[in-house]
Amino acid sequence: MPTLSAYGDVHIPDNLIHALGLKPGTELAFERQGDAIIMRPVKTNKVSQVDAGPKILSTYE
């Protein structure tokens, strides 16, 4: 069973890491619900460099 380290670290069991598709660097959100802690991976909308770049507007009619 995972335990809390002196630094506040907890090892997430490998089966949960694989089941949730967690990778190193995945942002995690924590929420308290009563005496439980809910951990969720943060879903980010990845935008390509092309989509994130400046937009060129044209006024062709």
Stockholm file with secondary structure:
# STOCKHOLM 1.0

chainA/1-61         MPTLSAYGDVHIPDNLIHALGLKPGTELAFERQGDAIIMRPVKTNKVSQVDAGPKILSTYE
#=GR chainA/1-61 SS CCCCCTTSCCCCCHHHHHHHTCCTTCCEEEEEETTEEEEEECCCCCCCHHHHSCCCCCCCC
#=GC SS_cons        CCCCCTTSCCCCCHHHHHHHTCCTTCCEEEEEETTEEEEEECCCCCCCHHHHSCCCCCCCC
//
